[in-house]
Amino acid sequence: MTKDKVLIFDTTLRDGEQSPGATMTHAEKLEIAELLDEMGVDIIEAGFPIASEGDFKAVSEIARLAKTSTICGLARANYKDIDRCWEAVKHARSPRIHTFIGTSPLHRAIPNLTMDEMAQRIHDTVTHARNLCENVQWSPMDATRTEWDYLCRTVEIAIKAGATTINIPDTVGYTAPVESADLIRNLIATVPGADDVIFATHCHNDLGMATANSLAAVEGGARQIECTINGLGERAGNTALEEVVMALKVRGDIMPFSTEIDTTKIMNISRRVAAVSGFAVQFNKAIVGKNAFAHESGIHQDGMLKNAETFEIMRPEDVGLSGTSLPLGKHSGRAALRAKLNELGFDDLADNQLKDVFVRFKDLADRKKEVFDDDLLALMHQNSGDEDRLKLKSLRVVCGTEGPQTADMVMEIDGADVKTSATGDGPVDATFNAVKALFPHGARLQLYQVSAVTEGTDAQATVSVRMEEEGRIATGQSADTDTVVASAKAYINALNRLLVRREESAPGYDVKGVSYKDR
């Protein structure tokens, strides 16, 4: 690897999925992995194979399907984890084992290991991993709070045992950019054999400095950045892939490092990850937020009309936006729709897929005066629901200042139509009560969130719902010009995903339940 290239290591499917409520279905994991592969991500950390049977199957299938990316699995510092990880990734065109152990005083106390005992375990487990796979990554968890001398000692042990990538995690988002750069720089200068491996950085965003810390680490000599789409991840999240990639592209004058990511696919995958995870992208989020290329100030608008570079350091087209409104309406045909979808990055639709989208597009166009790019993207990210056990057939709601608010609903459950009428504290509550009356369940509503896809009174509303049942968490999302209809569809979508999770559940630990101790 040349010293002027930065590898992009995406851990959306592992660290990102560990965000409470962000659990994805098997099909969604495969879809996101395919998008990452097409984008040109160097390494995809596809999951934690020992965590559950579902995670193992997802990592295994992603490994078989990936065309260009290296496929990585995570493993704790024990043989059982490492063996399971290798079983999952070994069929990849380019497999990698990533093994880790917490080296700071706080984390050493968890397995109750002395410094010498932990050093021996690092040697033994990295050696075991290297005997299975030529590409081994090792991470000292909570590296930024580990004693300097001990950190150097453990990094040297891992290198001598065969690790080819040394990742230095800022596990709790504790460090600052100047410290991040100095840490990598000093490790490379101090540890024997450091010139023969790639140093990586994995930064969390607890203090809002993850991206800055990652780029500073690159300045210090790191040549791999670990990140996630939309910055998804534990607590406040991780370094956002879109931020570091665009920073490397835009600021090549001070960061002359290349990456082969296809940035025009950023917006599409950002919105898809938001949809399947249920974590909406905040409006003012860098690069991918709704307001990232919006200008309301008169001074800004005047400058943009004269020269877009006055207030934009990148073009909307650079991240996959068209930059213009969608000139399609109810009279538009399939050819025009396909052309616009191609422009937005959906250039591989089969005829039957286009037919399904076209029907939904026509229905939306009949209800809206204007259909924008964001409207069409929302349609593309809605599941047709053909395989769902629960489907909304019709909904009529009575609401207003005089109660009771009532919802009359017809649902299809396992192919049979059932109907009911329910009341509630408002139209949405009545609607959810109707669903529960038709399909009794014990799931608890954890989140209900509404956001507008586009402007105007006829805008589509996107509703996100998160539900929990016996430790299983699922999210549902839907868009419609009728907020209550969108709410019903999102609620039913979440229930369908909970049913899938019931079926996929198998004996073993879930990702969030795996401890750092050996089993």
Residue, then its C-alpha position, 0 to 999 in steps of 0.5 A: m500500500t502506498k503511503d498516500k492512500v487512506l483505506i476506508f473501513d466501514t463498520t455500519l453493519r457491526d458498530g453501527e448496528q449496535s446502536p439501540g434500535a438500529t438492528m437490521t434484518h438479514a436482507e437489509k444487511l445484505e442490501i447495505a453490504e452490496l451498496l458499500d461494496e459498489m461504493g468502493v469501500d475497502i473493508i466492510e466489517a460485516g458483523f460479530p459472528i459469535a454474537s448470534e446465529g443470525d449475525f454469523k449467517a449475515v457475515s457468511e453470506i456477505a463474504r460470499l457475495a462481496k465483489t471487491s471489498t475485504i470482508c471482516g468479522l469481529a472477534r474477542a481475544n479467545y479461540k472460540d470467537i476467532d474460529r467462529c469469525w474465520e468460519a464466517v469470513k473464509h469464503a470471501r475473496s479477501p477475508r480479514i479477522h479483527t480481534f480485540i481486547g481492552t487494554s486500559p486499566l478499566h478494561r483490564a479489570i473486566p477479565n481480571l488479567t494482570m498486564d503480563e497475563m493480558a500480554q500473553r493472551i494477545h500473543d496467543t490469540v493474534t498468533h491463532a488468528r494469523n494461522l487461520c488468515e493472512n489478514v489480521q487486524w488487532s485493536p487495543m480497546d480504549a487505547t487512548r486511556t491506556e498507559w503509554d508504555y503498556l500500549c507500546r508493549t501490546v502493539e509490539i506483541a501484536i505485530k510480532a504475532g502477525a497482525t497486519t493492521i493495528n487499530i487504535p480506538d478512541t473507544v469513548g470519544y475521549t481524545a482531542p485532535v492534537e492527541s490523536a495525531d501525536l499518539i499515532r505518530n509516536l507509536i510509529a516512531t517508537v514500536p519496533g516493526a511499526d513501519d511494516v503494518i498499517f495503523a488505523t483509527h476508530c473514533h467515537n463522537d462522545l465529544g463531537m470530535a470523531t471526524a476531526n480526530s480521525l483526520a488528525a490521526v491520518e496526519g499522524g500516519a494512520r492509513q485506515i479510517e474506521c467509520t460508519i454511514n451517517g456516523l451511526g454507532e454506540r452512544a453518540g456514534n462514530t466517525a461518519l464515512e461521508e465526512v472523512v471521504m469528502a474532507l479528503k476530497v475537498r481538502g487535498d491541498i492540506m491532506p494529499f491522501s487518496t481514497e477510491i470511494d465513489t462519492t456520488k453514491i453517498m446520498n443514496i446509501s445515507r438515506r437507505v441506512a437511515a431508513v432501515s435503521g430508523f435513525a433519521v438524519q438530522f437536517n443540519k448534518a454535514i454532507v447528507g443533512k437536508n439543509a447541507f445544500a440549502h440557502e435561505s439568507g438573502i445574501h447567500q441566495d444572491g451569492m449562489l445565483k452569481n457563483a455557487e462556489t461563494f457558499e458551497i465548497m462542494r457540489p450537490e452532484d458530488v454526493g449524488l444529489s441532482g441539485t434541482s427539483l424533480p420535473l415529473g408529474k402525473h402525466s409522466g411516463r415510465a421512460a421519464l421515471r426510469a431516466k430520473l431513477n438512473e440519474l438518482g443512482f437506481d440504474d439497475l431496476a428490473d422491469n417488475q421493480l420499475k412497474d411497482v415503483f411506477v404505480r406508487f409514483k402515479d399514486l403520489a403524483d395524483r396527490k401532490k402538485e409537485v414531486f421532488d427528488d426526495d419524494l422519489l427517493a422516499l418511494m424507492h426506499q419503501n418496501s412493497g410489502d409483498e412478503d409481509r404477514l401484516k398489510l394495511k388495506s384501508l383506514r378511515v379516521v375521525c378526529g377533531t376537537e370533539g372526541p372520541q377520535t376513531a379509527d376504522m381499519v381493515m388489515e390483511i393478516d396472513g392473507a385474510d382480511v380483518k376489520t375493526s373500529a377503535t378509539g384513542d387519545g388522538p388519531v394516531d393513538a386510535t390507529f395504533n389501538a386498531v392495529k393492536a386489536l386486530f393483531p394483539h401483541g406485547a411490543r412496546l412503542q419506544l419511538y414515534q417520530v414524524s418528519a416532512v420529506t419535502e415542503g408544503t402542505d401536500a408534503q410527504a410525511t416520513v414516520s419512524v416507529r421503534m418497538e421492543e419485544e422481549g429484548r428484540i428491537a425493530t424499527g419501521q418507516s413509511a412515507d405518505t402525504d397523509t401523516v396518519v396513514a404513514s403512521a399506520k404503515a410504519y407501525i405495521n412495518a415495525l411489527n412485520r420486522l419483529l415477526v421476522r426477528r422472532e423467526e430469526s432468533a436462535p440460541g446464543y447471545d445477541v450483539k448487545g449481550v456479548s460480554y468481554k469475558d470468555r464464555 
